[in-house]
């Protein structure tokens, strides 16, 4: 997998560290944000190849972050993965917000990496739209 920058957004430092360390072990440069607001500021100076975000955060939550990232030209097509303890109940809300995949917060780093790889590999003739 050839990826240079990923953005991990979670107000829980343990979860942020867990996902970030797994991605770094794969050679991915990881930007971290502890809130949706901080993530939006980071994307003004560095455009990630993908975003992994928590759903519930104190300022800008994961669904709102998805909506805002989809409105920005630079991040409109960036794959977004939401991790949530309520993964099974997000369905239509997550899709409407622009999320590509919802994973359970307890997912393994291996599942997260496989999901990222799947989202970033575009089949021949693909327009890049998910």
C-alpha atoms as an extended CHARMM CRD file, in Angstrom:
* protein
*
       130  EXT
         1         1  UNK       CA              0.0000000000        0.0000000000        0.0000000000  PROA      1               0.0000000000
         2         2  UNK       CA              1.4980000000        3.3520000000       -1.0370000000  PROA      2               0.0000000000
         3         3  UNK       CA              0.0550000000        6.0350000000        1.1730000000  PROA      3               0.0000000000
         4         4  UNK       CA              1.7340000000        9.0930000000        2.5310000000  PROA      4               0.0000000000
         5         5  UNK       CA             -0.7610000000       10.8280000000        4.8140000000  PROA      5               0.0000000000
         6         6  UNK       CA             -3.6900000000        9.6670000000        6.9240000000  PROA      6               0.0000000000
         7         7  UNK       CA             -5.7080000000       11.6720000000        9.4430000000  PROA      7               0.0000000000
         8         8  UNK       CA             -6.9110000000       10.0380000000       12.6700000000  PROA      8               0.0000000000
         9         9  UNK       CA             -9.5390000000       12.0110000000       14.6100000000  PROA      9               0.0000000000
        10        10  UNK       CA            -10.6490000000       10.9030000000       18.0740000000  PROA      10              0.0000000000
        11        11  UNK       CA            -11.0730000000       12.6670000000       21.3960000000  PROA      11              0.0000000000
        12        12  UNK       CA            -10.0250000000        9.4590000000       23.1880000000  PROA      12              0.0000000000
        13        13  UNK       CA             -6.2000000000        9.5160000000       23.3130000000  PROA      13              0.0000000000
        14        14  UNK       CA             -6.0140000000        5.7230000000       23.6970000000  PROA      14              0.0000000000
        15        15  UNK       CA             -8.0060000000        5.0360000000       20.5060000000  PROA      15              0.0000000000
        16        16  UNK       CA             -6.1690000000        7.7690000000       18.5960000000  PROA      16              0.0000000000
        17        17  UNK       CA             -2.8150000000        6.2700000000       19.6140000000  PROA      17              0.0000000000
        18        18  UNK       CA             -3.9260000000        2.6860000000       18.8500000000  PROA      18              0.0000000000
        19        19  UNK       CA             -4.9870000000        3.5000000000       15.2760000000  PROA      19              0.0000000000
        20        20  UNK       CA             -2.1080000000        5.9100000000       14.6440000000  PROA      20              0.0000000000
        21        21  UNK       CA              0.5490000000        3.4400000000       15.7680000000  PROA      21              0.0000000000
        22        22  UNK       CA             -0.9010000000        0.6830000000       13.5680000000  PROA      22              0.0000000000
        23        23  UNK       CA             -0.8420000000        2.9950000000       10.5560000000  PROA      23              0.0000000000
        24        24  UNK       CA              2.6980000000        4.2060000000       11.2860000000  PROA      24              0.0000000000
        25        25  UNK       CA              3.9040000000        0.5850000000       11.4320000000  PROA      25              0.0000000000
        26        26  UNK       CA              2.7310000000        0.3560000000        7.8110000000  PROA      26              0.0000000000
        27        27  UNK       CA              4.8530000000        3.3750000000        6.8600000000  PROA      27              0.0000000000
        28        28  UNK       CA              1.9520000000        5.8240000000        6.7650000000  PROA      28              0.0000000000
        29        29  UNK       CA              2.5050000000        9.3890000000        7.9100000000  PROA      29              0.0000000000
        30        30  UNK       CA             -0.2620000000       10.0820000000       10.4110000000  PROA      30              0.0000000000
        31        31  UNK       CA             -1.7290000000       13.4080000000       11.3760000000  PROA      31              0.0000000000
        32        32  UNK       CA             -3.7380000000       13.3400000000       14.5890000000  PROA      32              0.0000000000
        33        33  UNK       CA             -6.5720000000       15.5260000000       15.7840000000  PROA      33              0.0000000000
        34        34  UNK       CA             -8.4330000000       15.3390000000       19.0740000000  PROA      34              0.0000000000
        35        35  UNK       CA            -11.5470000000       17.0040000000       17.6820000000  PROA      35              0.0000000000
        36        36  UNK       CA            -13.4270000000       17.5600000000       14.4620000000  PROA      36              0.0000000000
        37        37  UNK       CA            -12.6360000000       21.2660000000       14.6410000000  PROA      37              0.0000000000
        38        38  UNK       CA             -8.9050000000       20.5120000000       14.9250000000  PROA      38              0.0000000000
        39        39  UNK       CA             -9.1750000000       18.0780000000       11.9940000000  PROA      39              0.0000000000
        40        40  UNK       CA            -10.7530000000       20.7540000000        9.7910000000  PROA      40              0.0000000000
        41        41  UNK       CA             -7.9070000000       23.1430000000       10.6300000000  PROA      41              0.0000000000
        42        42  UNK       CA             -5.3160000000       20.4720000000        9.7780000000  PROA      42              0.0000000000
        43        43  UNK       CA             -6.8750000000       19.8420000000        6.3620000000  PROA      43              0.0000000000
        44        44  UNK       CA             -6.3070000000       23.4980000000        5.4690000000  PROA      44              0.0000000000
        45        45  UNK       CA             -2.5470000000       22.8580000000        5.4000000000  PROA      45              0.0000000000
        46        46  UNK       CA             -2.2890000000       19.1380000000        4.6040000000  PROA      46              0.0000000000
        47        47  UNK       CA             -4.7270000000       17.0630000000        2.5820000000  PROA      47              0.0000000000
        48        48  UNK       CA             -4.8440000000       13.4740000000        3.8300000000  PROA      48              0.0000000000
        49        49  UNK       CA             -5.3230000000       10.4730000000        1.5700000000  PROA      49              0.0000000000
        50        50  UNK       CA             -7.9160000000        9.1140000000        4.0320000000  PROA      50              0.0000000000
        51        51  UNK       CA             -9.6060000000       10.0400000000        7.3130000000  PROA      51              0.0000000000
        52        52  UNK       CA            -10.4550000000        7.7950000000       10.2530000000  PROA      52              0.0000000000
        53        53  UNK       CA            -12.7840000000        9.5220000000       12.6920000000  PROA      53              0.0000000000
        54        54  UNK       CA            -14.7130000000        8.8350000000       15.8430000000  PROA      54              0.0000000000
        55        55  UNK       CA            -18.4280000000        9.5830000000       15.7010000000  PROA      55              0.0000000000
        56        56  UNK       CA            -18.8850000000       11.2740000000       19.0800000000  PROA      56              0.0000000000
        57        57  UNK       CA            -16.6520000000       14.2290000000       19.8840000000  PROA      57              0.0000000000
        58        58  UNK       CA            -17.3280000000       17.3160000000       21.9720000000  PROA      58              0.0000000000
        59        59  UNK       CA            -17.2320000000       20.0060000000       19.2770000000  PROA      59              0.0000000000
        60        60  UNK       CA            -17.6290000000       18.7950000000       15.6960000000  PROA      60              0.0000000000
        61        61  UNK       CA            -18.7120000000       15.1380000000       15.6810000000  PROA      61              0.0000000000
        62        62  UNK       CA            -17.8500000000       12.5380000000       13.0630000000  PROA      62              0.0000000000
        63        63  UNK       CA            -20.9850000000       12.9650000000       10.9340000000  PROA      63              0.0000000000
        64        64  UNK       CA            -20.6120000000       16.7410000000       10.8160000000  PROA      64              0.0000000000
        65        65  UNK       CA            -16.9040000000       16.3490000000       10.0450000000  PROA      65              0.0000000000
        66        66  UNK       CA            -17.8360000000       14.0980000000        7.0970000000  PROA      66              0.0000000000
        67        67  UNK       CA            -20.3280000000       16.6630000000        5.7840000000  PROA      67              0.0000000000
        68        68  UNK       CA            -17.8020000000       19.4910000000        6.0490000000  PROA      68              0.0000000000
        69        69  UNK       CA            -14.9700000000       17.5100000000        4.4440000000  PROA      69              0.0000000000
        70        70  UNK       CA            -17.2510000000       16.6140000000        1.5150000000  PROA      70              0.0000000000
        71        71  UNK       CA            -17.9880000000       20.3250000000        0.9710000000  PROA      71              0.0000000000
        72        72  UNK       CA            -14.2980000000       21.2270000000        0.6370000000  PROA      72              0.0000000000
        73        73  UNK       CA            -12.7510000000       20.8220000000       -2.7990000000  PROA      73              0.0000000000
        74        74  UNK       CA             -9.4880000000       19.3650000000       -1.4720000000  PROA      74              0.0000000000
        75        75  UNK       CA            -11.1760000000       16.6580000000        0.6050000000  PROA      75              0.0000000000
        76        76  UNK       CA            -14.3760000000       16.0360000000       -1.3280000000  PROA      76              0.0000000000
        77        77  UNK       CA            -13.2060000000       12.6020000000       -2.5590000000  PROA      77              0.0000000000
        78        78  UNK       CA            -11.0090000000       11.5580000000        0.3600000000  PROA      78              0.0000000000
        79        79  UNK       CA            -12.1890000000        8.2180000000        1.8090000000  PROA      79              0.0000000000
        80        80  UNK       CA            -13.6860000000        8.6320000000        5.2760000000  PROA      80              0.0000000000
        81        81  UNK       CA            -14.0250000000        5.8240000000        7.7970000000  PROA      81              0.0000000000
        82        82  UNK       CA            -16.0920000000        6.3170000000       10.9320000000  PROA      82              0.0000000000
        83        83  UNK       CA            -15.3130000000        4.1710000000       13.9540000000  PROA      83              0.0000000000
        84        84  UNK       CA            -18.1180000000        3.9560000000       16.4830000000  PROA      84              0.0000000000
        85        85  UNK       CA            -19.4120000000        1.7970000000       19.2840000000  PROA      85              0.0000000000
        86        86  UNK       CA            -22.8150000000        2.2810000000       17.5990000000  PROA      86              0.0000000000
        87        87  UNK       CA            -21.5570000000        1.1950000000       14.1610000000  PROA      87              0.0000000000
        88        88  UNK       CA            -24.5650000000       -0.9790000000       13.4170000000  PROA      88              0.0000000000
        89        89  UNK       CA            -27.0840000000        1.8260000000       13.8670000000  PROA      89              0.0000000000
        90        90  UNK       CA            -25.4070000000        4.5650000000       11.7910000000  PROA      90              0.0000000000
        91        91  UNK       CA            -26.1820000000        3.2530000000        8.2820000000  PROA      91              0.0000000000
        92        92  UNK       CA            -28.1730000000        5.8830000000        6.3980000000  PROA      92              0.0000000000
        93        93  UNK       CA            -26.9860000000        8.7890000000        8.5550000000  PROA      93              0.0000000000
        94        94  UNK       CA            -23.3430000000        7.9580000000        7.8450000000  PROA      94              0.0000000000
        95        95  UNK       CA            -23.9760000000        7.4950000000        4.1200000000  PROA      95              0.0000000000
        96        96  UNK       CA            -25.8980000000       10.7700000000        3.8960000000  PROA      96              0.0000000000
        97        97  UNK       CA            -23.0320000000       12.5680000000        5.6470000000  PROA      97              0.0000000000
        98        98  UNK       CA            -20.5190000000       11.2490000000        3.1000000000  PROA      98              0.0000000000
        99        99  UNK       CA            -18.9030000000        8.4570000000        5.0830000000  PROA      99              0.0000000000
       100       100  UNK       CA            -17.5140000000        5.5840000000        3.0080000000  PROA      100             0.0000000000
       101       101  UNK       CA            -17.3580000000        2.8920000000        5.7130000000  PROA      101             0.0000000000
       102       102  UNK       CA            -18.4600000000        2.5130000000        9.3320000000  PROA      102             0.0000000000
       103       103  UNK       CA            -16.4180000000        0.1650000000       11.5180000000  PROA      103             0.0000000000
       104       104  UNK       CA            -16.9530000000       -0.8530000000       15.1290000000  PROA      104             0.0000000000
       105       105  UNK       CA            -14.7300000000        1.0840000000       17.4980000000  PROA      105             0.0000000000
       106       106  UNK       CA            -13.4010000000       -2.2450000000       18.7480000000  PROA      106             0.0000000000
       107       107  UNK       CA            -12.1610000000       -3.2330000000       15.2600000000  PROA      107             0.0000000000
       108       108  UNK       CA             -8.6860000000       -4.6230000000       14.9740000000  PROA      108             0.0000000000
       109       109  UNK       CA             -5.9080000000       -2.5520000000       13.4150000000  PROA      109             0.0000000000
       110       110  UNK       CA             -5.6990000000       -5.2500000000       10.7200000000  PROA      110             0.0000000000
       111       111  UNK       CA             -9.3460000000       -4.6850000000        9.7510000000  PROA      111             0.0000000000
       112       112  UNK       CA             -8.7850000000       -0.9250000000        9.6630000000  PROA      112             0.0000000000
       113       113  UNK       CA             -5.7400000000       -1.3360000000        7.4070000000  PROA      113             0.0000000000
       114       114  UNK       CA             -7.5680000000       -3.7280000000        5.0770000000  PROA      114             0.0000000000
       115       115  UNK       CA            -10.4850000000       -1.2940000000        4.8350000000  PROA      115             0.0000000000
       116       116  UNK       CA             -8.1870000000        1.6130000000        4.0220000000  PROA      116             0.0000000000
       117       117  UNK       CA             -6.4090000000       -0.4140000000        1.3740000000  PROA      117             0.0000000000
       118       118  UNK       CA             -9.7210000000       -1.4510000000       -0.2050000000  PROA      118             0.0000000000
       119       119  UNK       CA            -10.9380000000        2.1500000000       -0.3060000000  PROA      119             0.0000000000
       120       120  UNK       CA             -7.7420000000        3.4480000000       -1.8670000000  PROA      120             0.0000000000
       121       121  UNK       CA             -7.3240000000        0.7930000000       -4.5460000000  PROA      121             0.0000000000
       122       122  UNK       CA             -9.3050000000        1.9650000000       -7.5350000000  PROA      122             0.0000000000
       123       123  UNK       CA            -10.3090000000       -0.5970000000      -10.1730000000  PROA      123             0.0000000000
       124       124  UNK       CA             -9.2800000000        0.0360000000      -13.7940000000  PROA      124             0.0000000000
       125       125  UNK       CA            -11.5560000000        2.6050000000      -15.3880000000  PROA      125             0.0000000000
       126       126  UNK       CA            -12.6860000000        3.9300000000      -12.0130000000  PROA      126             0.0000000000
       127       127  UNK       CA            -13.4290000000        7.6180000000      -11.7450000000  PROA      127             0.0000000000
       128       128  UNK       CA            -12.2600000000        7.6720000000       -8.1510000000  PROA      128             0.0000000000
       129       129  UNK       CA            -15.8120000000        8.0770000000       -6.8370000000  PROA      129             0.0000000000
       130       130  UNK       CA            -16.8510000000        5.6970000000       -4.0510000000  PROA      130             0.0000000000
